[in-house]
Amino acid sequence: MKYEYAEDLQRIAEEISVMIFPHVDINNIKCYRSYGTSSRGTIARCHALNKIMQKAIGIKAIYVLEFLVERFEKLDDEEKIKVIIHELMHIPKSFGGGFKYHDFVTERNVNLAYKEYKKRKYENRFL
């Protein structure tokens, strides 16, 4: 696997977080593109440093959003935004290193969050 910092996706993830996920510490999320995956069907992943590792090395929670180029780049812009929202939705309000699972991060909830994001983005155009 090869990893590359994704500055463009970082900016989008930060914008989405500010608008609809204010609990996300944008200083402690990082977005990367990965190349050469052998996993099937995965478009993106959310990684976290668990609580014991945070304590051991004396840092706050960090989340990494990984976007698998082979699948992610084939999506249209709307679907890419939904994937970013999906991955951000895995981050709990405690921002402590845990995850929200797919009983919460559902297609329905992603679509609701996407609508809210689009609404706020539209409203912000006039400020």
C-alpha positions in Angstrom: 0.0 0.0 0.0 1.1 3.5 -0.7 -0.4 6.5 1.2 -0.6 10.1 0.1 -1.9 13.1 2.1 -5.1 14.3 0.4 -5.1 18.1 1.0 -8.2 18.5 -1.2 -10.2 15.9 0.8 -8.9 17.4 4.0 -10.4 20.8 3.1 -13.7 19.2 2.3 -13.7 17.1 5.5 -12.9 20.1 7.5 -15.7 22.1 5.9 -18.2 19.4 6.5 -17.1 19.0 10.1 -17.5 22.7 10.8 -21.0 22.7 9.2 -22.6 19.6 10.6 -20.1 17.7 12.9 -18.9 20.4 15.3 -17.6 17.8 17.8 -14.9 16.8 15.3 -11.6 18.4 16.2 -10.4 19.4 12.7 -6.9 19.7 14.0 -6.9 16.0 14.8 -8.3 14.4 11.6 -6.2 13.7 8.6 -7.2 12.5 5.1 -5.2 10.2 3.0 -5.5 8.5 -0.4 -4.3 4.9 -0.5 -3.2 3.0 -3.6 -2.9 -0.7 -4.2 -5.6 -2.1 -2.0 -6.5 -5.8 -2.2 -9.7 -5.4 -0.2 -13.0 -5.9 -2.0 -15.8 -3.4 -2.0 -14.2 -0.9 0.4 -14.3 2.7 -0.7 -13.0 4.4 2.4 -12.0 3.7 6.0 -11.9 5.6 9.3 -9.0 4.7 11.6 -8.5 5.8 15.2 -5.8 5.6 17.8 -7.4 3.9 20.7 -7.5 5.3 24.2 -4.7 3.2 25.8 -2.3 4.1 22.9 -3.3 7.8 23.4 -2.4 7.6 27.1 0.8 5.7 26.5 2.2 8.2 24.1 0.5 11.3 25.7 -1.6 12.6 22.9 -5.3 13.3 22.2 -7.4 11.3 19.8 -6.5 11.3 16.2 -8.7 10.0 13.3 -7.4 9.2 9.9 -9.8 9.0 6.9 -8.4 6.8 4.2 -9.9 6.9 0.7 -9.0 4.0 -1.6 -8.2 5.5 -4.9 -9.2 2.6 -7.0 -12.8 2.9 -6.0 -13.2 6.4 -4.5 -12.0 8.3 -7.6 -14.6 6.6 -9.8 -17.4 8.2 -7.8 -19.2 11.4 -8.9 -18.8 14.5 -6.7 -22.0 14.0 -4.8 -21.1 10.4 -3.9 -17.6 11.4 -2.8 -19.1 14.0 -0.4 -21.4 11.3 1.0 -18.5 8.9 1.5 -16.6 11.7 3.4 -19.8 12.3 5.5 -20.1 8.5 6.1 -16.5 8.3 7.4 -16.9 11.4 9.6 -20.1 10.0 11.0 -18.1 7.1 12.5 -16.4 9.7 14.9 -18.4 9.8 18.2 -19.2 13.1 19.9 -16.7 12.2 22.6 -13.9 12.4 20.0 -12.0 10.0 22.2 -10.7 7.3 19.8 -13.9 5.2 19.6 -16.3 4.6 16.7 -19.9 4.8 15.9 -20.9 1.6 14.1 -23.1 0.9 11.1 -26.2 0.7 13.2 -25.9 4.5 13.3 -23.9 5.2 10.2 -26.6 4.1 7.8 -27.4 5.2 4.2 -30.5 7.0 5.6 -28.5 9.0 8.2 -25.8 9.8 5.6 -28.4 11.1 3.2 -29.9 13.3 6.0 -26.5 14.7 6.9 -25.8 15.3 3.2 -29.0 17.3 2.8 -28.1 19.3 5.9 -24.6 20.0 4.5 -26.0 21.1 1.2 -28.5 23.4 2.9 -25.9 25.0 5.1 -23.4 25.4 2.2 -26.2 27.1 0.2 -27.0 29.4 3.1 -23.4 30.3 3.6 -23.1 31.5 0.0 -25.2 34.6 1.1 -23.2 35.5 4.2 
